[in-house]
Amino acid sequence: MLIIGITGTLGAGKGTVVDYLVKEKGFKHYSVSGYLKEELVKRNLEVNRPNLQNIANELREKFGSDFITQKLFTKTQTKNQNAIIESIRNPKEAKFIKSKGGIMFAVTADQKIRYKRIIKRAGEKDKVTFEKFKKDEKREMNSTDPTKQNLSKCILMADFKFDNNGTINKLYGEIEKTIEKII
């Protein structure tokens, strides 16, 4: 059984990588955001990026920086099939996945391209101005607090990196070559 953790910048294409691996390779998908959304709904809080970050930070502070990933990893063990845990945003989460024999993927792309993608996607967390998008990303990129997001460090910890500035078919080709190497 292969576990892949996926990290990357906002709107880079993490979900596109997940979709490909689920559809073409039969992976099971486990979502950190999905877990956090459930927590927000239980607490009757609005689902938006600040609330998702706040609840994630609260859970990490209370139970450990890799708590959410551990919960999702436990679910992968009951299915006994290749799995993806997305989106890894804290270095301890990445370290946990690697400690269990998992592999980390990072997806990045140019900031303006990513902003256009999220506007087109129009998800719950995507209704922001470009200035807000940049501010959100800056807040998530680096932190000295071990319970907070640190995307730049997670990206550095990745075993495989995908620069997603091109076409979707180019990304699919890179994913396919990478999967052939590791399976």
FENPEWO-V8164 format. One record per pair of residues at least 24 apart in sequence whose ideal C-beta (glycine too) atoms are under 7 Angstrom apart, sorted by the first residue. I is the first residue (numbers start at 1). J is the second residue. D is the distance in Angstrom with one decimal. If there is no record, write none. Layout:
i:I j:J d:D
i:I j:J d:D
This chain:
i:1 j:80 d:6.0
i:1 j:81 d:6.5
i:1 j:82 d:6.1
i:2 j:82 d:4.5
i:2 j:182 d:7.0
i:2 j:183 d:6.6
i:3 j:73 d:7.0
i:3 j:76 d:6.0
i:3 j:83 d:5.3
i:3 j:85 d:6.7
i:3 j:97 d:6.2
i:3 j:100 d:6.3
i:3 j:102 d:3.7
i:4 j:84 d:5.0
i:4 j:102 d:6.5
i:4 j:103 d:5.3
i:4 j:105 d:5.7
i:5 j:85 d:5.0
i:5 j:88 d:4.5
i:5 j:94 d:6.0
i:5 j:97 d:3.9
i:5 j:102 d:5.7
i:5 j:104 d:4.8
i:6 j:84 d:6.1
i:6 j:86 d:4.2
i:6 j:87 d:6.1
i:6 j:88 d:6.5
i:6 j:105 d:4.9
i:6 j:107 d:6.8
i:7 j:87 d:6.4
i:7 j:88 d:4.2
i:7 j:89 d:6.7
i:7 j:94 d:6.5
i:7 j:104 d:6.5
i:7 j:106 d:5.1
i:7 j:151 d:6.5
i:7 j:154 d:4.0
i:7 j:155 d:5.9
i:7 j:158 d:6.4
i:8 j:106 d:5.2
i:8 j:107 d:3.6
i:8 j:108 d:5.7
i:8 j:155 d:6.7
i:9 j:108 d:5.2
i:9 j:109 d:6.8
i:9 j:114 d:6.2
i:9 j:137 d:6.5
i:9 j:151 d:6.3
i:10 j:114 d:6.1
i:10 j:118 d:6.7
i:10 j:133 d:6.8
i:10 j:136 d:6.6
i:10 j:137 d:5.2
i:11 j:114 d:3.5
i:11 j:115 d:6.5
i:11 j:117 d:4.5
i:11 j:118 d:4.1
i:12 j:107 d:4.3
i:12 j:108 d:5.2
i:12 j:109 d:4.5
i:12 j:114 d:5.6
i:12 j:164 d:5.5
i:13 j:107 d:4.9
i:13 j:109 d:6.4
i:13 j:164 d:4.1
i:13 j:171 d:6.2
i:14 j:86 d:5.6
i:14 j:87 d:5.4
i:14 j:107 d:5.0
i:16 j:168 d:6.5
i:16 j:171 d:6.3
i:17 j:105 d:6.4
i:17 j:107 d:5.7
i:17 j:162 d:6.8
i:17 j:175 d:6.0
i:18 j:84 d:5.5
i:18 j:86 d:5.3
i:20 j:172 d:5.6
i:20 j:175 d:5.3
i:21 j:84 d:5.7
i:25 j:82 d:6.8
i:25 j:179 d:6.2
i:26 j:81 d:7.0
i:26 j:82 d:6.7
i:27 j:82 d:4.7
i:27 j:83 d:6.0
i:27 j:84 d:5.1
i:28 j:76 d:6.9
i:28 j:79 d:5.4
i:28 j:81 d:5.3
i:28 j:83 d:4.6
i:29 j:84 d:5.2
i:29 j:86 d:6.8
i:30 j:72 d:4.2
i:30 j:75 d:5.9
i:30 j:76 d:6.3
i:30 j:83 d:6.1
i:30 j:84 d:6.8
i:30 j:85 d:4.9
i:31 j:86 d:5.7
i:32 j:68 d:5.4
i:32 j:72 d:6.8
i:32 j:85 d:7.0
i:32 j:86 d:6.7
i:32 j:87 d:5.5
i:33 j:87 d:6.3
i:35 j:68 d:5.7
i:35 j:71 d:6.7
i:35 j:72 d:6.5
i:47 j:124 d:4.8
i:48 j:124 d:6.5
i:48 j:125 d:6.2
i:49 j:125 d:4.4
i:49 j:136 d:5.7
i:52 j:125 d:6.8
i:53 j:149 d:6.7
i:57 j:147 d:5.7
i:57 j:148 d:5.7
i:60 j:90 d:6.4
i:60 j:147 d:4.0
i:61 j:147 d:4.4
i:65 j:90 d:5.2
i:65 j:92 d:3.6
i:65 j:93 d:6.9
i:65 j:146 d:5.3
i:65 j:147 d:5.5
i:66 j:92 d:4.4
i:66 j:93 d:5.0
i:66 j:96 d:4.0
i:69 j:93 d:4.1
i:69 j:96 d:5.1
i:69 j:97 d:6.4
i:70 j:96 d:6.4
i:73 j:100 d:6.3
i:88 j:154 d:5.5
i:89 j:140 d:6.5
i:89 j:149 d:4.3
i:89 j:151 d:6.0
i:89 j:154 d:6.4
i:90 j:149 d:6.2
i:90 j:150 d:6.2
i:91 j:150 d:5.5
i:91 j:153 d:4.5
i:91 j:154 d:5.8
i:91 j:157 d:6.4
i:92 j:146 d:6.6
i:94 j:154 d:4.9
i:94 j:157 d:4.5
i:103 j:159 d:4.8
i:103 j:182 d:6.2
i:104 j:157 d:5.7
i:104 j:158 d:4.4
i:104 j:159 d:5.2
i:105 j:158 d:6.0
i:105 j:160 d:5.2
i:105 j:162 d:6.7
i:106 j:155 d:4.3
i:106 j:158 d:3.5
i:106 j:161 d:4.6
i:107 j:162 d:4.8
i:107 j:164 d:5.5
i:108 j:155 d:6.6
i:108 j:161 d:6.8
i:108 j:163 d:5.8
i:108 j:164 d:6.8
i:109 j:163 d:6.8
i:109 j:164 d:4.4
i:109 j:165 d:5.1
i:110 j:165 d:5.4
i:113 j:165 d:6.0
